[in-house]
Amino acid sequence: MIYFLLFLPWLTILAANWLADYTGGQPVWQQRFVQILLALYCIVAIIQIREVIMENKTAPDIEVHNALLASYMPRHHTKIIAPIEFFFGQMDTYKIRGLTYYYLLERDTKKISLSTFFQLANQDGVMYIISDHRLNASYDIPVNAPAKIGAYHRIFQDELNTIYAHDSSQQ
């Protein structure tokens, strides 16, 4: 949604150029139709800008939130599975695998159960798993998932994420 703002100036210039070049010799009804479309476009753009501003005011700072999550994961340079936005500020700290991979894998094959997901993570040597409760193209680990799943146990949960840590005693 935030990237919409990057396209807005370009789209506005494109629309203005198109209007200047192609609507002068058109019948009146077509000129009115184009004016209505342009007005609707401006209204939608204003609503979108308002939504982005409101989202930016209410959403926590991603890097600050990622630092909070990282504070619960003291073993650095280990494999983790995390939402795509966890890369911000943490890319050099962990070997991050995206929850998006499992989301896409699930779309291409069949539904992956929680136990299978955590078993795959264990087989891959993943130390921490961070869920994404907003489901930004992420594998769904429900908020009400059990505190212990396979070789992993929950160590942190808030409204945005849950962290599961590998229980090293099970190796």
Residue pairs with C-beta under 8 A, 6 or more apart in sequence:
1 48
1 51
1 52
1 55
2 52
2 55
2 56
4 48
4 49
4 52
5 49
5 52
8 45
8 49
11 41
15 38
15 41
19 34
19 38
23 30
23 31
23 34
26 34
60 160
62 85
62 88
62 89
63 88
63 89
65 160
65 161
66 85
66 86
66 88
66 89
66 90
67 89
67 90
69 86
69 90
69 130
69 156
69 161
69 163
70 90
70 93
70 94
72 155
72 156
72 163
72 165
73 80
73 94
73 127
73 128
73 163
73 165
75 127
75 128
76 93
76 94
77 93
77 94
77 95
78 94
78 95
78 126
78 127
78 128
79 94
79 95
79 97
79 124
79 125
79 126
79 127
80 86
80 94
80 95
80 96
80 97
80 126
80 127
80 128
80 129
80 130
81 96
81 97
81 98
81 99
81 102
81 121
81 126
81 128
81 129
81 130
82 90
82 94
82 96
82 97
82 98
82 99
82 128
82 129
82 130
83 98
83 99
83 100
83 130
83 131
83 132
83 136
83 138
83 161
84 98
84 99
84 100
84 136
84 137
84 138
85 136
86 96
86 130
87 96
90 96
94 128
97 124
97 126
98 138
99 130
99 131
99 132
99 138
99 139
100 137
100 138
100 139
102 112
102 117
102 120
102 138
102 139
103 137
103 138
103 139
103 140
104 137
105 112
106 112
106 139
112 120
112 139
114 141
114 142
114 145
114 149
115 149
115 150
117 139
117 141
118 129
118 149
118 150
118 151
118 152
118 164
119 150
121 129
121 152
122 150
122 151
122 152
122 166
126 166
127 165
127 166
128 163
128 164
128 165
128 166
129 141
129 152
129 163
129 164
130 161
130 162
130 163
130 164
131 138
131 141
131 145
131 161
131 162
131 163
131 164
132 138
132 141
132 160
132 161
133 143
133 159
133 160
133 161
133 162
134 160
141 162
141 164
143 157
143 162
145 154
145 162
147 153
147 154
148 154
148 167
149 164
151 166
151 167
151 170
151 171
152 164
152 165
152 166
152 167
153 164
153 165
153 167
154 162
154 163
154 164
155 163
155 164
155 165
156 162
156 163
157 163
